Amino acid sequence: MHFDIFTLFPAMFVGPLDDSIVKRARDAGIVSVALHNIRDYAEGKHAVTDDYPYGGGGGMVMKPDPIFRAVETALDLPQRQADVEPIDQATPIILLTPQGRRFTQRVAWELAEHPRVALICGRYEGVDERVRRHLCSDEISVGDFVLSGGEIAAMLIVDAVTRLLPGALGQERGADEDSHATGLLEYPHYTRPPDFRGWRIPDVLVSGHHSNVEQWRRQQALLRTRQRRPDMLELAWLTGDDLKFLERLESDPGLPERLEQGL
């Protein structure tokens, strides 16, 4: 899979894309990333990429021409004009903006299906509306807050999507049980030592009964989701046993504590 990232600050990506899972995936040829400096596509001696907004107001707005030129060049697209019908674009061209649809694990899986994805990092007060309306095919927000620009959002998306690609993780199905992957938050994890400063791991985890371990993990995932993100339960796929367990939680306040110990 290939990512094209369009930014005014390509140096911000040095480090986050050169370590850990993303680096291993890049080294293995599973994913590739091309950074495109929008300023390189600006005209004039000063390569200006932003200007004052029409109608007044504070802040600066990213100009449309360098962004259009950068994306069209990198993706080998014909120059877009108002009087020309736009062509079907196979590669998603995504503007990273607080006004976009929220990025979720489901969206990450959706993007992982594409062989190539283009990410445009907004800055300042935003981008000229013509970029949004006539160049981009999608808009994504990573949360209900405002960052200084889309660069951190782009890093987040590259990381989240990369780990879904076959071979990117050491464990083949490692991403399948992550929080949000199943519609629930992930169950608790423990490792050695079994007793740390008097805090012991649940006995069920060393019982050797795999079915009991799986049941405990599923119940813990349901419990944690109910406690921390009850809104997720409305969309999660739940079995009959799951629903019965949630009913037990409602009627038995002491159940969560007993479950934590694997009782």
C-alpha positions as CSV (number, residue, x, y, z in Angstrom):
1,M,0.0,0.0,0.0
2,H,1.2,3.5,-0.8
3,F,0.5,6.8,1.0
4,D,1.0,10.2,-0.6
5,I,1.2,12.9,2.1
6,F,0.9,16.6,1.0
7,T,2.2,19.0,3.7
8,L,4.0,22.3,4.3
9,F,6.1,20.6,7.0
10,P,7.5,17.3,5.7
11,A,10.2,17.3,8.4
12,M,7.5,16.6,11.0
13,F,7.3,13.1,9.7
14,V,10.9,12.3,10.3
15,G,10.9,10.0,13.3
16,P,7.2,8.8,13.6
17,L,7.5,7.0,10.2
18,D,11.0,5.7,10.9
19,D,10.4,3.6,13.9
20,S,8.4,0.6,15.2
21,I,5.7,-1.1,13.1
22,V,5.6,1.5,10.3
23,K,9.3,1.3,9.8
24,R,9.3,-2.5,9.7
25,A,6.4,-2.4,7.3
26,R,8.2,0.0,5.0
27,D,11.4,-2.0,5.2
28,A,9.4,-5.1,4.2
29,G,7.8,-3.4,1.3
30,I,4.3,-3.8,2.8
31,V,3.8,0.0,2.8
32,S,5.5,3.0,1.2
33,V,5.1,6.7,2.0
34,A,5.9,9.7,-0.2
35,L,6.1,13.1,1.3
36,H,5.2,16.0,-1.0
37,N,6.1,19.5,0.1
38,I,3.3,21.8,-1.1
39,R,5.6,24.7,-1.1
40,D,7.6,23.1,-3.9
41,Y,4.5,23.6,-6.1
42,A,4.0,27.3,-5.3
43,E,4.8,29.9,-8.0
44,G,7.0,33.0,-7.5
45,K,10.2,33.8,-5.8
46,H,8.8,33.5,-2.3
47,A,6.7,30.3,-3.0
48,V,3.7,31.7,-1.2
49,T,1.2,29.0,-0.1
50,D,-1.3,31.0,2.0
51,D,-3.1,34.3,1.7
52,Y,-5.6,36.5,3.6
53,P,-9.3,35.3,3.4
54,Y,-11.7,37.2,1.2
55,G,-14.3,39.0,3.3
56,G,-11.8,39.6,6.1
57,G,-11.2,37.8,9.3
58,G,-8.2,36.5,11.2
59,G,-5.7,34.0,10.1
60,M,-4.5,32.8,6.7
61,V,-5.9,30.4,4.2
62,M,-4.0,27.9,2.2
63,K,-4.1,28.8,-1.5
64,P,-5.7,26.3,-3.9
65,D,-3.2,26.4,-6.8
66,P,-0.1,24.8,-5.0
67,I,-2.3,22.1,-3.5
68,F,-4.0,21.3,-6.8
69,R,-0.7,21.3,-8.6
70,A,1.0,19.1,-6.0
71,V,-1.8,16.5,-6.0
72,E,-2.2,16.4,-9.8
73,T,1.5,16.0,-10.4
74,A,2.0,13.3,-7.8
75,L,-1.1,11.3,-8.8
76,D,-0.6,12.0,-12.5
77,L,-4.1,13.5,-12.9
78,P,-5.2,15.8,-15.6
79,Q,-5.5,19.5,-14.6
80,R,-9.0,20.1,-13.3
81,Q,-11.1,22.9,-14.6
82,A,-14.6,24.1,-13.8
83,D,-15.9,23.4,-17.3
84,V,-14.5,19.9,-17.4
85,E,-16.4,16.9,-16.0
86,P,-14.2,15.4,-13.2
87,I,-12.9,11.9,-13.9
88,D,-13.5,8.9,-11.6
89,Q,-10.5,8.9,-9.2
90,A,-9.5,5.5,-7.9
91,T,-7.2,6.9,-5.3
92,P,-9.0,8.5,-2.3
93,I,-7.9,12.1,-1.9
94,I,-8.5,12.9,1.7
95,L,-8.4,16.4,3.3
96,L,-7.6,16.2,7.0
97,T,-9.9,18.7,8.7
98,P,-11.9,19.0,12.0
99,Q,-15.0,19.2,9.7
100,G,-14.5,15.8,8.3
101,R,-16.2,12.5,9.2
102,R,-14.7,10.9,12.3
103,F,-11.8,8.5,11.9
104,T,-12.6,5.1,13.4
105,Q,-11.3,1.6,13.2
106,R,-14.0,0.9,10.6
107,V,-12.7,3.8,8.5
108,A,-9.1,2.4,8.9
109,W,-10.3,-1.0,7.5
110,E,-12.0,0.9,4.7
111,L,-8.8,2.7,3.7
112,A,-6.7,-0.5,4.1
113,E,-8.6,-1.9,1.1
114,H,-7.1,0.7,-1.2
115,P,-3.7,0.2,-2.9
116,R,-3.0,4.0,-2.6
117,V,-4.3,6.8,-0.4
118,A,-3.5,10.6,-0.6
119,L,-3.6,12.7,2.5
120,I,-3.7,16.5,2.4
121,C,-2.6,18.2,5.6
122,G,-4.5,21.4,6.2
123,R,-2.9,24.4,8.1
124,Y,-3.7,27.8,9.5
125,E,-7.5,28.7,9.2
126,G,-7.9,25.9,6.7
127,V,-7.7,25.4,2.9
128,D,-9.5,27.3,0.1
129,E,-13.0,25.8,-0.3
130,R,-12.3,24.9,-3.9
131,V,-9.8,22.3,-2.7
132,R,-12.5,20.7,-0.5
133,R,-15.2,20.8,-3.2
134,H,-13.3,20.1,-6.4
135,L,-10.1,18.1,-5.5
136,C,-10.8,16.0,-2.5
137,S,-13.0,12.9,-2.5
138,D,-13.2,12.6,1.3
139,E,-12.7,14.6,4.5
140,I,-11.6,13.0,7.8
141,S,-11.3,14.3,11.3
142,V,-9.4,12.4,14.0
143,G,-11.5,13.8,16.8
144,D,-13.6,16.6,18.2
145,F,-10.6,18.9,18.8
146,V,-8.4,21.2,16.8
147,L,-4.7,20.6,16.0
148,S,-2.3,23.1,14.5
149,G,-2.4,21.1,11.3
150,G,-3.1,17.8,9.6
151,E,0.4,16.3,10.0
152,I,-0.2,14.6,13.3
153,A,-3.6,13.3,11.9
154,A,-1.8,11.9,8.9
155,M,0.7,10.1,11.0
156,L,-2.1,8.6,13.1
157,I,-3.9,7.4,10.0
158,V,-0.8,5.9,8.4
159,D,-0.1,4.0,11.7
160,A,-3.6,2.8,12.2
161,V,-4.0,1.6,8.6
162,T,-0.5,0.1,8.3
163,R,-1.0,-2.3,11.2
164,L,-4.1,-3.8,9.5
165,L,-2.1,-4.8,6.4
166,P,-1.1,-8.5,6.1
167,G,2.4,-9.0,7.5
168,A,2.7,-5.7,9.3
169,L,2.3,-7.2,12.8
170,G,4.4,-10.0,14.2
171,Q,1.2,-11.8,15.1
172,E,-0.9,-12.6,12.0
173,R,-4.2,-11.7,13.6
174,G,-2.9,-9.3,16.2
175,A,-5.1,-6.5,15.0
176,D,-8.3,-8.5,15.1
177,E,-8.7,-8.4,18.9
178,D,-7.6,-4.7,19.4
179,S,-9.9,-2.3,21.1
180,H,-12.6,-1.2,18.5
181,A,-11.7,-4.0,16.1
182,T,-14.6,-6.1,17.4
183,G,-16.8,-3.2,18.3
184,L,-15.7,-3.6,22.0
185,L,-12.8,-2.3,24.1
186,E,-10.1,-4.9,24.5
187,Y,-9.9,-7.2,27.6
188,P,-7.2,-6.6,30.2
189,H,-3.7,-8.1,29.7
190,Y,-1.3,-9.5,32.3
191,T,2.3,-10.9,32.0
192,R,5.0,-12.0,34.4
193,P,5.4,-11.9,37.4
194,P,2.1,-13.5,38.5
195,D,2.4,-11.7,41.8
196,F,3.6,-8.1,41.7
197,R,3.7,-6.3,45.1
198,G,0.7,-8.3,46.3
199,W,-1.4,-7.8,43.1
200,R,-2.0,-11.2,41.6
201,I,-3.2,-12.0,38.1
202,P,-6.6,-13.7,37.8
203,D,-6.4,-17.4,38.4
204,V,-8.3,-18.3,35.3
205,L,-5.4,-17.1,33.1
206,V,-3.1,-19.8,34.5
207,S,-5.9,-22.5,34.7
208,G,-5.0,-24.1,31.4
209,H,-8.7,-24.1,30.4
210,H,-8.7,-22.3,27.1
211,S,-12.5,-22.0,26.9
212,N,-12.7,-20.5,30.4
213,V,-9.9,-18.0,29.4
214,E,-11.8,-17.0,26.2
215,Q,-15.0,-16.6,28.2
216,W,-13.3,-14.5,30.8
217,R,-11.7,-12.3,28.1
218,R,-15.0,-11.8,26.3
219,Q,-16.8,-10.9,29.6
220,Q,-14.0,-8.5,30.5
221,A,-14.3,-6.8,27.1
222,L,-18.0,-6.4,27.6
223,L,-17.6,-5.1,31.2
224,R,-14.9,-2.6,30.2
225,T,-16.9,-1.3,27.3
226,R,-20.0,-1.0,29.5
227,Q,-18.0,1.0,32.1
228,R,-16.0,3.2,29.8
229,R,-17.8,3.4,26.4
230,P,-21.4,2.3,26.8
231,D,-22.2,4.0,23.5
232,M,-20.2,1.3,21.7
233,L,-22.6,-1.4,22.9
234,E,-25.4,0.1,20.8
235,L,-23.4,-0.8,17.6
236,A,-21.5,-3.9,18.6
237,W,-22.4,-7.3,17.4
238,L,-23.5,-9.2,20.5
239,T,-24.4,-12.8,20.9
240,G,-27.2,-14.2,23.1
241,D,-24.6,-15.0,25.8
242,D,-23.3,-11.5,25.6
243,L,-26.8,-10.0,26.2
244,K,-27.4,-12.4,29.1
245,F,-24.1,-11.4,30.7
246,L,-25.0,-7.7,30.4
247,E,-28.3,-8.4,32.1
248,R,-26.4,-10.1,34.9
249,L,-24.2,-7.0,35.3
250,E,-27.3,-4.9,35.8
251,S,-28.7,-7.2,38.5
252,D,-25.5,-8.1,40.4
253,P,-23.4,-5.0,41.4
254,G,-20.7,-7.3,42.9
255,L,-20.1,-9.3,39.7
256,P,-17.4,-7.1,38.1
257,E,-15.1,-7.4,41.1
258,R,-15.5,-11.2,41.2
259,L,-14.9,-11.4,37.4
260,E,-11.7,-9.5,37.8
261,Q,-10.4,-12.3,39.9
262,G,-11.7,-14.9,37.5
263,L,-14.3,-16.2,39.9
